[in-house]
Amino acid sequence: MTRALVFPGQGAQAIGMGKALAETYPEAKAVFDEVDDALGEKLSAMIWEGDAETLTLTQNAQPALMATSLAAMRALEVEGFGLDQAAFVAGHSLGEYSALAAAGALTVADTARLLRTRGLAMQQAVPVGVGAMAALLGLDFETVKEVALEAAAEGEVVQAANDNDPGQVVVSGHKAAVERACEIAKAKGAKRAVLLPVSAPFHCVLMEPAAKVMAEALEAVEILTPKVPLVANVRAAAVTDSAEIRALLVEQVMGSVRWRESVTYMAANGVTEIFEVGAGKALSGMIRRIEKSITCSAVGAPADIEKLKS
């Protein structure tokens, strides 16, 4: 079997995530300690004992999800399921940073600080209540692009932001335009159109201020050649060049997450097994809908690793 490792994005966070890993594996606990030190606060306490509302804040959720993913990665390595067995890494939105840290391109400390900066910049790019995102179910990406064009009014933005799987595309932009897109999508046969509980419209041109912040932040950190190729969100193809990765991470702030195409690319390049490393199982569900030939395992707790060993 040819394996890939994928890392979840925002929305997968949950109070208590990673705690059992940290209690079972000293190597996993060390990741949370390193993130706490890098941020100068006890993010681990917020993750394990805090309230969901605070954890869901973008500037907290992003480094918290990365910490949980890297803790799970360290536990996998201890049990003999390391990076040396993977053909590719990939991540959904912020998960791309987790993937790069797992592949040795970024340090854990730099990744934590970058994601704190990214979360704050994305939140501050658009005033709360001005933007929105919605999941359109039952339409393909090309149809949703047409919906977005039709829904965009003078001076208002709405774009197809996440191509998640064959029947789920997320749109992002000004709230009124996103709401119009939901109505147009239903008229075009969408099964459902659901506004998402997010505080900012990610992956659209309204994030331009955040992209500028990230360009500056990324220039200040060292990015090494990843030990395993990264299947980049905005390229849906493998990249290894550090300068190219840096540019794509900036582009990713405003660009579409081409997840469906990324999974198809990995399958076309021989991947038959994927581990979803970190919190939740959302990516595994998407992958199964995209490529039935790929087997998926969500790895976020010691019990998940025990299943792999059996």
ABEGO torsion letter per residue (X at the ends): XBBBBBBBBBGABBBGBGAAAAAABAAAAAAAAAAAAAAGBBAAAAAAABBAAAAABAAAAAAAAAAAAAAAAAAAAAAGBBAAABABBBBBEAAAAAAAAAAGABBAAAAAAAAAAAAAAAAAABBBGABBBBBBBGBBAAAAAAAAAAABBBGBBBBBABBABAABBBBBEBAAAAAAAAAAAAAAGBABBBBBBBABBBGBAAAAAAAAAAAAAAAABBBBBBABBBBBAAAGBBBABAAAAAAAAAAAAABBBBAAAAAAAAAAAGBABBBBBEBEAAAAAAAAAABAABBBBBBABAAAAAAAAX
